[in-house]
Amino acid sequence: MYPKEAITRAFRSEYGDEQGDLYYFFSPGRVNLIGEHIDYNGGLVLPGTLSLGISGCMRSRNDHKIRLRSSNEPGEALIDLHAEIRHHPDLKWVNYPLGVIKYLLAAGATLAGCDILLASDLPDGAGLSSSAAIEVLIAYMLLYPLRGDDVDRVAIAQLCQKVENEFVGVNCGIMDQFAVALGKADCAMLLDTDTLSYEYVPFRLEGHKLLILNTRKKRELSESNYNERRQECETALTIIQHHKPIKTLVEAELTDIECIPDPVLRKRARHVITEQQRVLRSVVALRGSDLSEFGMLLNASHHSLKEDYEVTGFELDTIVEEALQVAGCLGARMTGAGFGGCAIALVENDALDAFTRHVECAYGRKTNRQPAIYISVMSDGVRLLV
């Protein structure tokens, strides 16, 4: 999170020292503890929201235009609220706010002109949901002058998922947007992605830290095999439905996949079914402070994502393998959609220094990339900073 003083200086440098109140907002990144590639299969997931994220500073204008800049990216978007909103041909990052503004207007929201500056300490393309963070942030910022904090956060999550699916072109589930909109400090969120019912699970790691391991291999979700994996799951579900009346793939049992003739589709379905079981076992482990069990479930999740879902790759596998070489690491796995990005590791406090030295050295030697390692702290969801 950027300090207010820093983003205030940056805002006035970008837009001038004009009269008018400045408003400050923050939208966290998301780490999925376990339950990968389950959200679009109608299952239970267990994400949490981070202290890393995207900050925003806003000042009202006297016209019907929204001017948008980022301290992290080049260019400016000037959006006329009375004109048709289209994709920006050159600035990819701008398309997330453009989509949110377009869909808010289509939903009947009355938006006012403003200047906005964004500043992020969330690594882009690292699997920590920078796209959901910016989508939810823009929606919350633009609705705040009308409704204050009395906004429908579930509706924001749903709208932002629609933006991602239809305007950006990534056929993602709702987990990322939902977690960013409704996250709670010191808690994970057990979210039913089919019904959108949710509850908070205390995330207490006495004597341990959850580390985020950035492989520094950037991925572009819309250019990955993400949409292909979703289609494979839909095909597997259709085949099982000819033999058993189920609504979502997570309702299937392992014996049900025997009716799938294609071995690749069987593997995809096996991951979904077993990963759902790992989510349920993780909730029990966390509520019972059984961190050893939770660590073993992290390991099993990564193995499934590597062997059955095939979304890890050399960098993610290497950083997880090296993490597990360190005494005091209870478990590790990739997080996010895969194809690059980040892993997580559960590490004893006394082993943090040795862990960092080993992973940086061994991973760097094997991949020629220098990883970034962050301590994860669970944060509240999108909010006004006072």
Buried (B, 14 or more C-beta within 10 A) or exposed (E): BBEBEEBBEBBBEBBEEEEEEBBBBBBBBBBBBBBBBBBBBBBBBBBBBBBBBBBBBBBEBEEEBBBBBBBBBEEEBEBEBEEEBEBBEEBBBBBBBBBBBBBBBEEEBEBBBBBBBBBBBBBBBBBBBBBBBBBBBBBBBBBBBEEEEEBEBBEBBBBBBBBBBEBBBBBBBBBBBBBBBBBBBBBBBBBBBBEEEBEBBEBEBEEBBBBBBBBBBBBEBBEBBBBEBBEBBEBBBEBBBEEEEBEBBBBBEEEBBEBBEEEEBBBBBBBBBBBBEBBBBBBEBBEEEBBEBBBBBBBBBBBBBBEBBBBBBEBBBBBBBBBBEBEBBBBBBBBBBBBBBBBBBBBBEEBBEBBBEBBBEBBBEBBEBEBBBBEBBBBBBBBBBE
